[in-house]
Amino acid sequence: MPLIPEEPQIHESVQGPVAPAANGRTAPTRPVPGPRPAAPRPGRPGPGPARPMPPAQRTPREPAAKPTPATTPSTSAATPQIQLIPASAEGALDAAEEAVDLLLDSGRAPGDVLVLTTGDPHPWAAHELSFGEGAYWAQLAAGDDVFYAAAADAARASTRPVVVVAVNGGNDDVAATALPLALGKAGALLIVCGDPQWINSALGASA
């Protein structure tokens, strides 16, 4: 006659879940390898480093090469930076216009810029002068926009952070005199559009 054990027999070779014993105790078993964790699906973020933030928008008025020089407060008013843009007398005014556009795109306020011409006046200046000199010079005092003037009138112009000179012809003596005056009117930057050799000579003679 088969013996009836007090506890159920345990077959260690059997793997898988074990039914509880009749008296409520769970029989010890060897660890059984369980299912592996499911791998993340393609396209779903798994554990790992956080996704990088999108690049910050560039400041619209801060280009890589800003024309304003980096100076300390103690020297900012002493020596403005000088930039030369090679151009013929016929193309100097166009070069000056391009320089003004770049200044405005880089964050300069229109009222920061004064443009002087050594030859023919800028069309804006000729148009505004047709309404009288009083109204014309009042716009310089207002400081709301780019102001265009003849180099011969540079002494009448007030100081602005940036002065652009277009050497577009005219009397050489007037142009040579206007360059040091323009340098004195520029608070931070002087841009001269014309023949570099002549400009260097004129600026060097005035130094």
C-alpha positions in Angstrom: 0.0 0.0 0.0 1.5 3.4 -1.0 2.4 5.7 1.8 0.6 9.0 2.2 3.1 11.7 3.2 2.2 14.4 5.6 3.5 17.0 3.2 3.4 16.9 -0.6 6.4 15.7 -2.3 8.6 18.3 -4.1 10.1 17.5 -7.5 13.0 19.9 -8.0 13.2 19.1 -11.6 9.8 20.7 -12.2 10.0 24.4 -13.2 7.3 26.9 -13.1 4.8 28.1 -10.6 4.3 25.9 -7.5 0.8 25.3 -6.1 0.5 26.1 -2.4 0.7 23.2 0.0 -2.4 21.8 1.6 -1.5 23.3 5.0 -1.0 26.8 3.5 2.8 26.9 3.3 4.6 27.4 0.0 7.4 25.0 -0.6 10.7 26.5 -1.4 11.9 26.3 -5.0 15.0 27.1 -6.8 14.9 30.4 -8.7 13.4 30.1 -12.1 14.5 32.4 -14.9 11.7 34.7 -15.7 10.8 36.6 -18.9 13.2 39.2 -20.0 12.1 42.8 -19.9 10.6 43.9 -23.2 12.9 46.1 -25.3 11.7 49.5 -26.1 9.9 49.8 -29.4 11.6 51.8 -32.2 10.5 55.4 -31.9 9.6 55.3 -28.3 12.0 57.0 -25.9 13.7 54.6 -23.6 15.7 55.3 -20.4 18.7 57.4 -21.1 19.9 61.0 -21.2 17.2 63.7 -21.6 16.6 64.9 -25.1 18.6 68.0 -25.8 16.7 71.3 -25.8 16.3 72.9 -29.2 18.9 75.6 -29.8 18.0 79.0 -28.6 17.1 81.4 -31.2 19.8 83.8 -32.2 19.4 87.3 -31.1 18.2 89.0 -34.3 20.4 92.0 -33.7 23.6 90.3 -32.6 25.7 89.1 -35.5 28.9 87.2 -35.2 31.0 90.3 -36.3 29.3 93.3 -34.8 30.9 96.5 -36.0 30.9 98.2 -32.6 34.3 97.7 -30.9 34.5 96.3 -27.5 35.9 99.0 -25.3 36.0 99.8 -21.6 34.2 102.8 -20.3 37.5 104.6 -19.7 38.5 104.4 -23.4 35.2 104.2 -25.2 35.1 107.9 -26.0 38.9 108.3 -26.8 39.6 106.3 -29.9 36.8 105.1 -32.1 37.4 102.1 -34.3 38.1 102.8 -38.0 36.9 100.6 -40.8 37.9 101.1 -44.4 35.7 99.8 -47.2 37.5 99.9 -50.6 35.3 101.5 -53.2 35.7 103.7 -56.3 34.4 107.3 -56.2 31.4 106.1 -58.3 30.6 103.2 -56.0 31.4 104.8 -52.6 27.8 106.0 -52.0 26.5 102.5 -52.7 29.1 101.0 -50.4 28.1 103.5 -47.7 24.4 102.5 -48.1 25.3 98.8 -47.7 27.3 99.7 -44.6 24.3 101.5 -43.1 22.1 98.5 -43.9 24.5 96.2 -42.1 24.7 98.5 -39.1 20.9 98.6 -38.8 20.6 94.8 -39.2 23.2 94.3 -36.5 21.2 96.3 -33.9 22.3 99.9 -34.4 19.5 102.4 -34.0 18.9 104.6 -37.0 19.6 107.7 -34.8 23.1 106.4 -34.1 24.3 106.8 -37.7 25.5 109.9 -39.5 26.5 109.6 -43.2 28.7 112.2 -44.8 29.4 112.5 -48.6 32.4 114.3 -50.1 30.9 114.7 -53.6 27.3 114.8 -54.7 24.8 114.8 -51.8 22.8 111.8 -50.9 19.4 111.8 -52.6 17.7 112.0 -49.1 19.7 115.1 -48.2 18.9 116.8 -51.5 15.2 116.0 -51.0 15.1 117.2 -47.4 17.0 120.4 -48.2 14.4 121.3 -50.7 12.1 122.0 -47.7 14.5 124.4 -46.2 17.7 124.2 -44.1 15.8 124.7 -40.8 13.6 121.6 -41.2 16.6 119.7 -42.5 18.9 120.3 -39.6 16.1 119.9 -37.1 16.0 116.2 -38.1 19.7 115.9 -37.0 18.8 117.4 -33.6 15.8 115.0 -33.3 18.1 112.0 -33.7 15.3 109.7 -34.8 16.8 108.5 -38.1 19.9 108.1 -40.2 21.1 111.6 -41.1 22.9 112.4 -44.4 24.9 115.5 -44.8 27.7 116.9 -47.0 31.2 116.5 -45.7 31.7 120.2 -46.0 29.0 120.6 -43.2 30.6 118.0 -40.9 31.5 120.7 -38.4 27.7 121.4 -38.0 26.9 117.8 -37.3 26.5 116.6 -33.8 28.4 113.6 -32.4 26.9 110.2 -33.2 28.1 106.7 -32.2 28.7 105.8 -35.9 29.8 108.0 -38.7 30.0 106.7 -42.3 31.9 108.7 -44.9 31.4 108.1 -48.6 34.4 109.5 -50.6 32.3 109.9 -53.7 34.4 112.6 -55.4 34.5 116.3 -54.7 37.3 118.5 -53.7 40.2 116.6 -52.2 40.9 119.3 -49.7 37.3 119.2 -48.4 37.4 115.4 -48.2 40.8 115.5 -46.4 39.5 118.0 -43.9 36.2 116.1 -43.4 37.9 112.8 -42.4 39.4 114.1 -39.2 36.2 116.0 -38.4 34.2 112.8 -39.0 36.6 110.9 -36.7 35.9 113.5 -34.0 32.2 113.1 -34.5 32.3 109.3 -34.3 31.7 108.1 -30.7 32.5 104.4 -31.4 33.0 103.7 -35.1 34.1 105.5 -38.2 33.5 103.8 -41.6 35.1 105.3 -44.6 34.2 104.1 -48.1 36.7 105.0 -50.8 40.2 104.5 -52.0 42.1 102.9 -49.1 45.5 104.4 -50.0 44.1 107.9 -50.2 42.1 107.5 -47.0 45.1 106.2 -45.1 47.1 109.1 -46.3 44.5 111.6 -45.3 43.9 110.1 -41.9 47.7 109.8 -41.3 48.3 113.4 -42.3 45.6 114.5 -39.8 47.1 112.4 -36.9 
